Amino acid sequence: MLDIAGDFDLPPERVWLNAAHQGPLPGIAAQAVAEMVRWKQQPHNLKTSKPFTEIPGRLRSVLADLIAVPDSELVLANSSSYGLHLVANGLDLGEGDEVIVAANDFPSDILPWIRLQASGLKVVQVEPAGEVLSVDEVRQAITVRTKVVCLTWVHSFSGQVTDLAGIGEVSRSVDALFVVNGSQGVGALPISPADLPIDVLTGVGFKWLCGPYGTGFCWLGPRASDRVSPAKLYWLNALTADDLVNPGLDLSTITPSATGRHDIFGTANFFNFAALIESVGLVASTGVARIHEHNLELASHLVDGVDRSLYDVGDRGDPDRLSSIVLLRPLAGSVEDVSLHLETEGVDVAARMGKIRLAPHFYNGDADIVSALAALNGYLQ
Ligand SMILES: Cc1ncc(COP(=O)(O)O)c(C=O)c1O
């Protein structure tokens, strides 16, 4: 069991079991924000171009290291939607092209493609028999017209883990890109996307990475990078303020740097990105494999201890499909009533699709699960 609650500032009278919504900011990241606020209060600190290049550069590096990819392939973003739209809009999809998504997926994975239906793109929404699409279900839906398969890695509404290797193979068989939303996995489960048959991995910084809201990233693997056209030429990707010191700048010859050409504008948004550097650093130094082991232990403690006459724990048969996100369907009472009861008892969870979602992370300990079980099993008593 890890013991790092001391790196956070969670109130001792409450139990935060909702990393799948928001990861709390660790103390070290809060300190970074305080320093950045100081910079902005006294902007002589911002006079040189150094902070504008250093902060995005360091963030790109810590995120790239975390998923074992080259810095040059990492895009800085403000959400996972940023990366998903970047790919959807950069592929020139239209009449005759198809995209496969899961009908029960998080909206971020479906909406960028729905928007392109107006240009003739066919969005094939496949309803999984279980919670996430199986390799066979993708194989049945895929055609030579399929240009993209876009799925969530860890499903927000069930916690089930998608078979990336299997579905990636099927996608490659028709030369489609496999676009994966890792928002509910990166920081909690180990992943090296370059070792898998996937082409894009997007994610948020504010859940399992415990960064500020409004942060995210996108890895574009080589197959995706070749196909996605850059939609902008951002001055800070090609120049710095130092280039503006003297007259005579010829903008017609400016070319973007390969690294960062897909980044969101304003990458030196100090308050958010300086904090995310520290949050990712904490996750990385703790070790994602250790975090995964710790979180799974907490999740199985929860599942083993919950009163089965009050909650249905769903299908937990295949250990390869399990994450630390646990969904419980209340058998007595509504999901709203149960979550209100838990909130009153000081246990913070989410209500999603008629179920209670509990998402323990590395700052939680066994005592948190004991408190959560007491509150869950005490419902109606
Ligand atoms: C799988 C998944 N993707 C994305 C998000 C967040 O959306 P976005 O970053 O696109 O705003 C969430 C949860 O909020 C999620 O569960």
The ligand as an SDF file (V2000), in Angstrom:
LIG
                    3D

 16 16  0  0  0  0  0  0  0  0999 V2000
  -13.3770    9.3980  -21.1470 C   0  0  0  0  0  0  0  0  0  0  0  0
  -13.4920   10.8650  -20.8610 C   0  0  0  0  0  0  0  0  0  0  0  0
  -13.0480   11.7470  -21.7570 N   0  0  0  0  0  0  0  0  0  0  0  0
  -13.0930   13.0470  -21.5360 C   0  0  0  0  0  0  0  0  0  0  0  0
  -13.6010   13.5720  -20.3700 C   0  0  0  0  0  0  0  0  0  0  0  0
  -13.5800   15.0500  -20.1860 C   0  0  0  0  0  0  0  0  0  0  0  0
  -13.8450   15.6900  -21.3560 O   0  0  0  0  0  0  0  0  0  0  0  0
  -12.9380   16.7380  -22.1110 P   0  0  0  0  0  0  0  0  0  0  0  0
  -11.5510   16.6590  -21.6400 O   0  0  0  0  0  0  0  0  0  0  0  0
  -13.0160   16.2990  -23.4830 O   0  0  0  0  0  0  0  0  0  0  0  0
  -13.5840   18.0220  -21.8250 O   0  0  0  0  0  0  0  0  0  0  0  0
  -14.1050   12.6920  -19.4090 C   0  0  0  0  0  0  0  0  0  0  0  0
  -14.7000   13.1260  -18.1400 C   0  0  0  0  0  0  0  0  0  0  0  0
  -14.9620   14.2370  -17.7990 O   0  0  0  0  0  0  0  0  0  0  0  0
  -14.0330   11.3030  -19.6610 C   0  0  0  0  0  0  0  0  0  0  0  0
  -14.4900   10.4280  -18.7690 O   0  0  0  0  0  0  0  0  0  0  0  0
  1  2  1  0
  2  3  1  0
  2 15  2  0
  3  4  2  0
  4  5  1  0
  5  6  1  0
  5 12  2  0
  6  7  1  0
  7  8  1  0
  8  9  2  0
  8 10  1  0
  8 11  1  0
 12 13  1  0
 12 15  1  0
 13 14  2  0
 15 16  1  0
M  END
$$$$
